[in-house]
Amino acid sequence: MFHLISLFFFFLLLHPSSPTTTTISKQFKEAPQFYNSQECPSLISTNDDSIVHVAMTLDSAYIRGSMAAILSILQHSTCPENISFHFVTSASSNTSILRATIANSFPYLKFNVYPFEDSFVSGLISTSIRAALDCPLNYARSYLANILPLKVSKVVYLDSDIVLVDDIIKLVATPLGDSILAAPEYCNANFTFYFTPTFWSNPSLSKTFDGRKPCYFNTGVMVMDLDRWREGDYTRKIEEWMELQKRMRIYELGSLPPFLLVFAGKIAPVNHRWNQHGLGGDNFRGLCRDLHPGPVSLLHWSGKSKPWVRLDAERPCPLDALWAPYDLLKPPFSFDS
């Protein structure tokens, strides 16, 4: 009997669409509470410039990664009580369950949840080379200036498959200068790869980057000036490229190329230590990744495979051991409340 009950609860975890899916919020352990150090500024109001705003998307498929990311941010922060989280979810998802999951594991956390209507962007999405890239929620980062309250003037956007091993305030302090956003750049990457021959062969389109030194950057880690974004209506600029893509097929990789078209060569650089990306190589094909040379502040399991999937399959990559300490999932047969 005990075995059957255990299997039932494990089934609920693996099937979030189940009517009794509210139990999912209890499948994660409660994280320890972290407190500000003495040198942290006291917050006067919700508009205080000392607040660190962090934006992430949130869905049932990646909730386990999100929980680990939140824990890592808090654990390594000097002023964790000054961090405010902004979670964007699909309006079609069960927002109340996602909210309860976060609140149960982080009862002291300052956070808000914002529904993102798929209709905002579904008509603009073109089929990409990987189905996972076509999810409307992947495009929510382009709409943060519209979604988040006007009082949020600067935000750090992070993907759900990351962990920080450094203080996020260092990332927030990146000087933006005249730029709208900051991110680690990778100028050794073949930039032409991100656009089709149709793009490069068109005389008008190929001049897009004239006067710029465009480099690839990963949109999973960005510091964004939302005030300037709003002033320049950059969401509309991204949408214009997506509309052109529907007519001409100028790229293949989902939400990344529009960001490159608008911002490449115009962003403030961030040290590579803040996005050790590409760790989500497919271990079943022998593609485990090593760290890039140099120091590490943020690890990013971008790619097809995620560390929790490989750990559950008992086929982890070596670096997945660095993610595991932040995993809040209870053992499958735990009945702790």
C-alpha positions as CSV (number, residue, x, y, z in Angstrom):
1,M,0.0,0.0,0.0
2,F,2.8,2.4,0.9
3,H,4.5,1.7,-2.4
4,L,1.3,2.5,-4.4
5,I,0.7,5.8,-2.5
6,S,4.3,6.8,-3.2
7,L,3.9,6.1,-6.9
8,F,0.7,8.2,-7.0
9,F,2.5,11.2,-5.6
10,F,5.4,10.7,-8.0
11,F,2.9,10.6,-10.8
12,L,1.4,13.9,-9.7
13,L,4.9,15.5,-9.9
14,L,5.5,14.3,-13.4
15,H,2.0,15.3,-14.7
16,P,1.4,19.0,-13.8
17,S,-1.8,19.1,-15.7
18,S,-3.4,16.7,-13.2
19,P,-6.5,18.1,-11.4
20,T,-4.7,17.5,-8.1
21,T,-1.6,19.3,-9.3
22,T,-1.8,21.6,-6.2
23,T,0.4,19.0,-4.5
24,I,3.2,20.1,-6.7
25,S,3.7,23.1,-4.5
26,K,4.6,20.7,-1.7
27,Q,7.1,18.7,-3.7
28,F,9.9,21.2,-3.0
29,K,11.7,21.8,0.3
30,E,11.5,25.1,2.1
31,A,14.7,27.0,1.5
32,P,16.6,28.6,4.4
33,Q,16.1,32.3,5.0
34,F,18.9,34.6,4.2
35,Y,19.5,38.0,5.8
36,N,21.1,41.3,4.9
37,S,24.6,42.0,6.1
38,Q,25.1,45.1,8.3
39,E,26.4,47.2,5.4
40,C,23.2,46.8,3.4
41,P,21.1,49.9,2.9
42,S,17.7,50.0,4.6
43,L,14.8,50.1,2.1
44,I,12.6,53.2,2.5
45,S,10.0,52.4,-0.1
46,T,9.1,50.1,-3.0
47,N,10.7,52.8,-5.3
48,D,14.0,52.6,-3.5
49,D,17.0,52.5,-5.8
50,S,18.6,50.0,-3.4
51,I,16.2,47.3,-4.6
52,V,17.7,44.8,-7.0
53,H,15.0,43.7,-9.5
54,V,15.3,40.3,-11.0
55,A,13.0,39.1,-13.8
56,M,12.5,35.4,-14.8
57,T,9.9,33.4,-16.7
58,L,8.1,30.7,-14.8
59,D,6.4,27.6,-16.0
60,S,5.8,24.0,-14.9
61,A,8.4,22.6,-17.3
62,Y,11.2,24.6,-15.8
63,I,10.0,25.2,-12.3
64,R,12.7,23.0,-10.8
65,G,15.4,25.0,-12.5
66,S,13.8,28.3,-11.4
67,M,13.7,27.2,-7.8
68,A,17.4,26.4,-7.9
69,A,18.2,29.7,-9.6
70,I,16.3,31.6,-6.9
71,L,18.1,29.8,-4.1
72,S,21.5,30.4,-5.7
73,I,20.8,34.1,-6.1
74,L,19.8,34.5,-2.5
75,Q,22.5,32.4,-1.0
76,H,25.3,34.4,-2.6
77,S,23.8,37.8,-2.1
78,T,25.2,40.3,0.4
79,C,21.7,41.9,0.6
80,P,19.2,39.2,-0.2
81,E,16.4,41.0,1.6
82,N,16.8,43.8,-1.0
83,I,16.0,41.6,-4.0
84,S,12.6,41.7,-5.6
85,F,11.7,39.0,-8.1
86,H,9.4,39.4,-11.0
87,F,8.1,36.2,-12.5
88,V,6.4,36.2,-15.9
89,T,4.1,33.2,-16.6
90,S,1.9,32.2,-19.5
91,A,-1.6,33.4,-18.9
92,S,-2.7,29.9,-20.0
93,S,-0.8,28.2,-17.1
94,N,-2.0,27.7,-13.6
95,T,-0.6,30.8,-12.1
96,S,-1.9,30.1,-8.6
97,I,0.0,26.8,-8.4
98,L,3.3,28.4,-9.6
99,R,2.8,31.2,-7.1
100,A,2.1,28.7,-4.3
101,T,5.2,26.7,-5.2
102,I,7.4,29.8,-4.9
103,A,5.7,31.0,-1.7
104,N,5.9,27.6,0.0
105,S,9.7,27.2,-0.5
106,F,10.5,30.9,-0.1
107,P,7.9,32.3,2.4
108,Y,9.9,35.4,3.0
109,L,10.5,36.2,-0.7
110,K,9.5,39.6,-2.2
111,F,8.0,38.6,-5.6
112,N,5.2,39.3,-8.0
113,V,3.8,37.1,-10.8
114,Y,2.6,38.6,-14.1
115,P,0.6,36.7,-16.7
116,F,1.8,37.0,-20.3
117,E,-0.8,36.6,-22.9
118,D,0.4,34.3,-25.7
119,S,-1.6,36.3,-28.1
120,F,0.8,39.2,-27.7
121,V,3.4,37.4,-29.7
122,S,1.9,34.1,-31.1
123,G,1.1,35.7,-34.5
124,L,4.7,36.9,-34.8
125,I,6.5,33.7,-34.1
126,S,8.0,31.8,-37.0
127,T,8.9,28.1,-36.8
128,S,12.5,27.7,-35.8
129,I,15.0,24.9,-36.0
130,R,13.9,23.6,-32.5
131,A,10.3,23.4,-31.3
132,A,11.2,24.4,-27.8
133,L,12.3,27.8,-29.1
134,D,8.8,28.5,-30.4
135,C,7.1,28.8,-27.0
136,P,5.6,32.3,-26.7
137,L,6.9,32.6,-23.2
138,N,10.5,32.6,-24.6
139,Y,9.6,36.0,-26.1
140,A,8.4,37.6,-22.8
141,R,11.9,39.2,-22.2
142,S,11.1,41.5,-25.2
143,Y,8.0,42.7,-23.3
144,L,9.4,43.3,-19.8
145,A,9.2,47.1,-20.1
146,N,5.4,46.7,-20.8
147,I,4.8,44.0,-18.2
148,L,6.7,45.3,-15.2
149,P,5.5,48.3,-13.2
150,L,6.9,51.7,-14.3
151,K,8.7,52.1,-11.0
152,V,11.0,49.3,-12.1
153,S,13.6,51.2,-14.1
154,K,16.4,48.6,-14.2
155,V,16.2,44.9,-14.1
156,V,18.4,41.8,-14.4
157,Y,16.8,39.2,-16.7
158,L,17.9,35.6,-16.1
159,D,16.9,32.3,-17.7
160,S,15.6,29.5,-15.5
161,D,18.5,27.2,-16.2
162,I,21.2,29.2,-14.3
163,V,22.8,29.3,-10.9
164,L,24.8,32.2,-9.5
165,V,27.9,31.6,-7.4
166,D,28.6,35.3,-6.9
167,D,26.8,38.3,-5.6
168,I,24.2,39.6,-8.0
169,I,24.8,43.2,-7.0
170,K,28.1,43.0,-8.9
171,L,26.1,42.2,-12.1
172,V,23.5,44.9,-11.3
173,A,26.4,47.5,-11.0
174,T,27.4,47.0,-14.6
175,P,27.8,50.5,-16.1
176,L,25.4,50.8,-19.0
177,G,26.7,54.2,-20.3
178,D,24.5,55.1,-23.2
179,S,23.4,51.5,-23.8
180,I,19.9,50.1,-23.3
181,L,21.2,46.7,-22.1
182,A,24.4,44.9,-21.0
183,A,25.4,41.3,-21.6
184,P,28.5,39.2,-22.1
185,E,29.6,39.4,-25.7
186,Y,31.2,36.6,-27.7
187,C,33.0,38.2,-30.7
188,N,34.8,35.1,-31.7
189,A,31.5,33.5,-32.7
190,N,30.6,33.5,-36.4
191,F,28.0,36.3,-36.4
192,T,26.8,35.5,-40.0
193,F,25.6,32.1,-38.7
194,Y,22.6,33.7,-37.0
195,F,21.0,34.9,-40.2
196,T,20.0,33.2,-43.4
197,P,21.6,33.8,-46.9
198,T,18.4,35.7,-47.7
199,F,19.3,38.3,-45.1
200,W,22.9,38.7,-46.2
201,S,22.2,38.7,-49.9
202,N,19.6,41.5,-49.6
203,P,21.5,44.9,-50.1
204,S,19.1,46.7,-47.8
205,L,19.2,44.2,-45.0
206,S,22.9,43.5,-45.1
207,K,23.5,47.2,-44.2
208,T,21.7,46.7,-40.9
209,F,25.0,46.4,-39.0
210,D,26.9,49.2,-40.8
211,G,28.7,51.4,-38.4
212,R,28.4,48.7,-35.7
213,K,30.7,45.9,-34.5
214,P,28.1,43.3,-33.9
215,C,28.9,40.3,-31.7
216,Y,26.8,37.4,-30.5
217,F,25.4,37.8,-27.0
218,N,23.3,35.3,-25.1
219,T,19.9,36.8,-24.0
220,G,19.7,34.5,-21.0
221,V,21.7,37.0,-18.9
222,M,21.0,40.7,-19.4
223,V,21.0,44.0,-17.4
224,M,18.2,46.1,-18.9
225,D,17.5,49.8,-18.6
226,L,13.7,49.7,-18.8
227,D,13.2,53.5,-18.7
228,R,15.3,53.9,-21.9
229,W,13.7,50.8,-23.4
230,R,10.3,52.4,-22.9
231,E,11.4,55.8,-24.3
232,G,12.8,54.2,-27.4
233,D,9.9,51.7,-27.9
234,Y,12.3,48.9,-28.4
235,T,9.6,46.3,-28.1
236,R,8.2,47.6,-31.3
237,K,11.6,47.6,-33.0
238,I,11.9,43.9,-32.2
239,E,8.4,43.2,-33.4
240,E,9.2,44.9,-36.7
241,W,12.0,42.4,-37.4
242,M,9.7,39.5,-36.4
243,E,7.1,40.7,-38.9
244,L,9.7,40.8,-41.6
245,Q,10.8,37.3,-40.6
246,K,7.3,36.1,-41.3
247,R,7.6,37.3,-44.9
248,M,11.3,36.6,-45.8
249,R,12.8,34.0,-43.4
250,I,15.9,35.9,-42.4
251,Y,16.9,33.8,-39.3
252,E,16.3,30.4,-37.8
253,L,16.8,30.6,-34.1
254,G,13.7,31.9,-32.4
255,S,13.8,34.9,-30.0
256,L,17.6,35.6,-30.2
257,P,18.0,37.1,-33.7
258,P,15.6,40.0,-33.2
259,F,17.7,41.0,-30.2
260,L,20.8,40.8,-32.2
261,L,19.3,42.9,-35.0
262,V,18.3,45.6,-32.7
263,F,21.2,45.6,-30.1
264,A,24.3,43.8,-31.4
265,G,27.2,46.2,-31.5
266,K,25.3,48.6,-29.2
267,I,25.4,46.9,-25.8
268,A,27.5,47.4,-22.7
269,P,29.9,44.5,-22.3
270,V,29.8,42.2,-19.2
271,N,32.6,40.0,-18.1
272,H,32.3,36.5,-19.4
273,R,32.3,35.2,-15.9
274,W,28.7,36.2,-15.7
275,N,27.5,33.7,-18.4
276,Q,29.4,30.5,-18.5
277,H,26.8,29.3,-21.0
278,G,26.3,26.2,-23.2
279,L,26.5,23.7,-20.3
280,G,23.3,22.0,-21.5
281,G,25.0,19.8,-24.0
282,D,23.3,16.5,-24.7
283,N,25.1,13.9,-22.7
284,F,23.5,11.1,-24.5
285,R,25.4,12.2,-27.5
286,G,28.6,12.7,-25.6
287,L,28.4,16.5,-25.7
288,C,29.1,17.4,-22.1
289,R,30.7,20.9,-21.9
290,D,33.6,22.2,-19.9
291,L,33.8,25.6,-18.4
292,H,35.3,28.4,-20.5
293,P,38.7,29.6,-19.3
294,G,38.6,32.1,-16.5
295,P,36.7,32.8,-13.3
296,V,33.0,31.9,-12.9
297,S,30.2,33.9,-11.4
298,L,27.2,32.4,-13.2
299,L,26.7,28.9,-14.7
300,H,24.2,28.6,-17.5
301,W,22.8,25.2,-18.8
302,S,21.7,26.6,-22.1
303,G,21.2,23.9,-24.7
304,K,18.9,21.0,-25.2
305,S,19.6,19.1,-22.0
306,K,19.1,20.3,-18.4
307,P,21.0,19.2,-15.3
308,W,17.9,18.0,-13.5
309,V,16.9,15.8,-16.4
310,R,20.3,14.2,-16.6
311,L,20.6,13.8,-12.9
312,D,17.2,12.0,-12.8
313,A,18.3,9.8,-15.7
314,E,21.6,9.0,-13.8
315,R,23.5,10.2,-16.8
316,P,24.8,13.6,-15.5
317,C,27.6,15.6,-17.1
318,P,30.4,16.4,-14.6
319,L,29.3,20.1,-14.2
320,D,25.8,19.0,-13.2
321,A,27.3,18.4,-9.8
322,L,27.6,22.2,-9.4
323,W,23.8,22.6,-10.0
324,A,22.7,19.7,-7.7
325,P,23.3,21.5,-4.3
326,Y,20.7,24.1,-5.2
327,D,18.0,21.5,-6.1
328,L,15.1,21.9,-3.8
329,L,13.0,19.0,-5.1
330,K,12.2,16.5,-2.3
331,P,13.0,12.8,-2.8
332,P,10.2,11.2,-4.8
333,F,8.7,9.3,-1.9
334,S,9.0,12.0,0.7
335,F,5.7,12.8,2.6
336,D,7.0,15.9,4.4
337,S,4.6,18.8,4.3
